[in-house]
Amino acid sequence: MKISLIWTALVLASALLMRSDALALDADQHRKTLAGVTSVFVVVEELSDELKRAGLATATVSTDAELRLRAAGIRVAPEQEALSSPGAPFLYVHVYGRRNLMQSGIHSGYIGAITLQFLQDVRLDRDLTIRAKATTWSVGESVTGSTVEILRESVRDLVDRFANTYLMANPKR
């Protein structure tokens, strides 16, 4: 039983680390895709029931992200405006988390992975009539902590990272 729990924990931790690293699209060519975007719409994926029971709300995560963007001087667009703007861009926030159980079955905090993806419409060079939604920039990280607050902190940190990248691509004139 002990070996099984240890292996389960190792596999989960590895999967979380691989997931966040695999989604990182933060090279120069990805940052350049933010240039010319005049506002950002935020979409937060619905949180799991487990995280909701722990006191984390989807609306709270959304508000945290929007407040960070506004504090950085980035305009947050309402949904309808964002959908009608060129490229219909939006910042997608995904929070995965679960209780971390010790070998004895006692709850010892939370483990999670947070990803931010900036999606927008793109066109194929070989056929400009083909348009699709694609992730053009993303970052993620795995976290552990004693409460679900660690997940909120991670979202805020990653949104700050997005804001810095956005502002570098869109300098004030």
C-alpha positions in Angstrom: 0.0 0.0 0.0 2.8 2.5 0.9 4.6 1.8 -2.4 1.4 2.3 -4.3 0.7 5.7 -2.7 4.3 6.8 -3.3 4.2 5.8 -7.0 0.8 7.5 -7.4 2.2 10.7 -5.9 5.3 10.6 -8.1 3.3 9.9 -11.3 0.9 12.8 -10.5 3.7 15.2 -9.7 5.5 14.2 -13.0 2.3 14.6 -15.0 1.7 18.1 -13.5 5.3 19.2 -14.2 5.2 17.8 -17.8 1.9 19.4 -18.4 3.0 22.9 -17.4 6.3 22.6 -19.2 4.7 21.3 -22.4 2.3 24.2 -22.6 4.9 26.9 -22.2 4.9 29.0 -25.3 6.8 32.1 -24.1 9.6 32.5 -26.6 10.1 35.7 -28.5 7.9 34.6 -31.5 5.1 33.8 -29.1 5.4 37.1 -27.3 5.2 39.0 -30.6 1.7 37.6 -31.2 0.4 39.9 -28.4 1.4 43.0 -30.3 -1.5 45.2 -31.4 -4.0 43.5 -29.1 -5.9 46.4 -27.5 -7.8 44.6 -24.8 -8.1 41.2 -23.1 -11.1 39.1 -22.3 -10.6 36.6 -19.5 -12.1 33.1 -19.5 -11.7 30.8 -16.5 -12.5 27.2 -16.9 -15.1 26.0 -14.3 -13.3 24.7 -11.2 -13.7 21.2 -9.9 -16.2 20.4 -7.2 -13.4 19.5 -4.9 -11.8 23.0 -5.2 -15.2 24.6 -4.8 -15.8 22.7 -1.6 -12.4 23.9 -0.4 -13.7 27.5 -0.8 -12.2 28.5 -4.2 -14.7 29.9 -6.6 -14.4 30.3 -10.4 -15.7 33.9 -10.1 -12.9 34.7 -7.5 -10.2 33.4 -9.9 -11.7 35.5 -12.7 -11.8 38.6 -10.6 -8.2 38.0 -9.4 -7.1 37.8 -13.1 -9.0 40.8 -14.2 -7.9 43.0 -11.3 -4.2 42.1 -12.0 -4.7 43.0 -15.7 -6.3 46.4 -14.9 -3.7 47.2 -12.2 -1.1 46.7 -15.0 -2.9 49.2 -17.2 -4.4 46.5 -19.6 -8.0 47.1 -20.7 -10.3 44.1 -19.9 -12.9 43.8 -22.5 -16.5 42.5 -22.1 -17.2 39.2 -23.9 -19.2 40.6 -26.8 -16.6 43.3 -27.5 -13.8 40.7 -27.4 -15.6 38.4 -29.8 -16.0 41.1 -32.3 -12.5 42.5 -32.1 -9.8 41.5 -34.6 -8.7 38.0 -33.9 -11.3 37.6 -31.1 -8.5 37.1 -28.5 -8.9 35.9 -25.0 -6.8 34.8 -22.0 -7.8 31.3 -20.9 -7.2 30.3 -17.3 -7.2 26.6 -16.2 -6.8 25.6 -12.6 -6.4 22.0 -11.7 -6.0 21.0 -8.1 -6.7 18.3 -5.6 -6.2 17.4 -2.0 -2.8 16.0 -1.3 -3.1 12.9 0.9 -0.2 11.6 3.0 0.4 7.8 3.1 -1.8 7.6 6.2 -4.7 9.1 4.3 -4.5 12.4 6.2 -5.0 15.5 4.2 -1.8 17.5 3.9 -2.7 20.4 1.7 -3.2 20.8 -2.0 -1.3 20.0 -5.2 -2.2 21.7 -8.5 -1.3 22.9 -11.9 -2.2 26.3 -13.4 -2.0 27.2 -17.1 -2.6 30.5 -18.8 -3.2 30.4 -22.6 -3.7 33.4 -24.9 -5.9 32.3 -27.8 -6.7 34.2 -31.0 -7.8 33.6 -34.5 -5.0 32.6 -36.9 -4.9 32.0 -40.7 -3.0 29.5 -42.6 -0.3 30.9 -45.0 -1.2 28.2 -47.6 -4.9 29.0 -47.6 -6.0 32.4 -46.1 -9.6 31.3 -46.1 -8.9 28.9 -43.3 -9.1 30.5 -39.9 -8.9 28.7 -36.5 -8.5 29.6 -32.9 -5.0 28.8 -31.6 -2.9 29.3 -28.5 -0.2 31.8 -29.4 1.3 32.3 -25.9 1.1 30.2 -22.7 2.7 29.5 -19.4 2.0 27.2 -16.5 3.3 26.0 -13.3 2.8 23.2 -10.7 2.3 24.2 -7.1 1.8 22.6 -3.7 0.6 24.3 -0.5 -1.3 23.9 2.7 -4.5 25.6 1.4 -6.2 26.3 -1.9 -4.8 29.9 -1.6 -1.6 28.6 -3.2 -3.7 28.1 -6.4 -5.0 31.7 -6.3 -1.4 33.0 -5.7 -0.2 31.0 -8.7 -2.9 32.4 -10.9 -2.1 36.0 -9.8 1.7 35.4 -10.5 1.0 34.0 -13.9 -1.3 36.8 -14.8 1.4 39.2 -13.8 3.8 37.4 -16.1 1.3 37.7 -18.9 0.8 41.4 -18.2 4.5 42.0 -18.3 4.8 40.2 -21.6 1.8 42.0 -23.0 3.2 45.4 -22.0 6.5 44.6 -23.6 4.7 43.7 -26.9 2.5 46.8 -26.6 4.8 49.6 -25.2 3.1 52.9 -24.2 3.8 55.6 -26.9 
